[in-house]
Amino acid sequence: MTSRRDIMKAGLAAGALGYLPFGITRAEAQALASLQIFVPAAPGGGWDGTGRAIEAVMRAEKIMEAFQFEHAPGAGGVVGMPKFMSSKKGQPNAIMIGGMVMVGAIIANKAPLKLSDLVPICRLTGEYEAIVVPAESPFKTMKDLVAAFKADPGKISWSGGSAGGTDHILVGMIAKAVGVDPKKIAYVANSGGGPVIAAVLGNQVSCGVSGYGEFAEHIKAGKMRLLAMSSDKRLPGINAPTLKEEGVDVELANWRGVFGAPGITPQQQEALVGLFDRLIASEGWKQELIKRDWTGIYMRGNAFGSYVEAETTRITGVLKDIGLA
C-alpha cells in the first residue's frame, strides 16, 4: 500500500522536476527528490568540485534540494568505483562523478571492472590540455618542439601528472601522430600541477603538459610560453593554436561526467538524465562554467555510454603503445 510518506516524496519529485514524465513509477519519482553524490576521490579535488557545483546550481535553480556526499579516494577512482557499485546497486538516486582519468587508471591498474559496468547519465565538462615551455625556451612554436622531438625523442622531457594519466596519454598520442615510438618518450610524472609548474619555471624540463588553468597565471605573466592546446578549435580568451593547426592530428579533452548505479532501470536512468537536462539548460550552470573556466561538452544518456566505450578503446591503445597496459 502506498504510504503518505511515499506520496509526499513523489509530490516533491514532481515539484522539483516541474512535471512527471509519462509512465514514471514511484521509485523513479523518488530518485528526483534527493541525490546521493559519490566521489571516488578526496574532498577538494576536481571531481569533488564538479559535484559541489552540481549541488550549488541545482539548489539555486530549485531542481533539487536534498543532497548527500560520500568520498572514497584512491588510484584514480579505482578504489572508490567498486564501493559505489556494491553499496549503491539498484539505487535510483545515486550518482558517481568520474572522468577520463578513471579510464586510464582502470587500464593501468588492470582493474577487473570498467566504466561501462555503470549506467551512463551524462558527460558534463571538458578541460583541454595545454603544452607550455619556459619563457627562455628555444622552442617558439609547437612545430619547433615536434621537430626536436622527432630528431631525438630522448632529449625532449615532458613534465605532467601521474603516469598513465591524461597528460601522459596526450604525450603518447602526440608521439604516435608524429611518428615517434611512444616507448621512447622521456616523461616526468608528478603528483600534481604544482611540481609540473615548478619543473617548467625552473627550466628542469623541455616542456610541461596540463590543463590550461594550471598554467594560466604564469602564461599571462610571461613566465611560460603556450605552444598549443589539445582542443578541436581555438578557445575563446586563449591565444594559442590547436595541435591540429600545428600539424599534429590529436584532440583530447579531460572530460568529467556522471554515472548511475548498476541495476537501475532505463526509466530510472532517464529520470536522472532529465535532471541534468534541466541543469545544463539553466542560466546558473552557464555562469558556473564561466566562473570555473570549464568548457561545457554535454552528452546525455546512452550516447555518452557509447562515447566512453570508444574512449576506453582509444586510451587502451595509447597506454599499450606507451608500455603501461
Secondary structure, 3 states (H helix, E strand, C coil): CCCHHHHHHHHHHHHHHCCCCCCCCHHHHHHCCEEEEEECCCCCCHHHHHHHHHHHHHHHCCCCCEEEEEECCCHHHCCHHHHHHHHCCCCCCEEEEEEHHHHHHHHHCCCCCCHHHCEEEEEEEEEEEEEEEECCCCCCCHHHHHHHHHHCHHHCEEEECCCCCHHHHHHHHHHHHHCCCHHHCEEEECCCHHHHHHHHHCCCCCEEEEEHHHHHHHHHCCCEEEEEECCCCCCCCCCCCECCCCCCCCCCEEEEEEEECCCCCHHHHHHHHHHHHHHHHCHHHHHHHHHHCCEEEEEEHHHHHHHHHHHHHHHHHHHHHHCCC
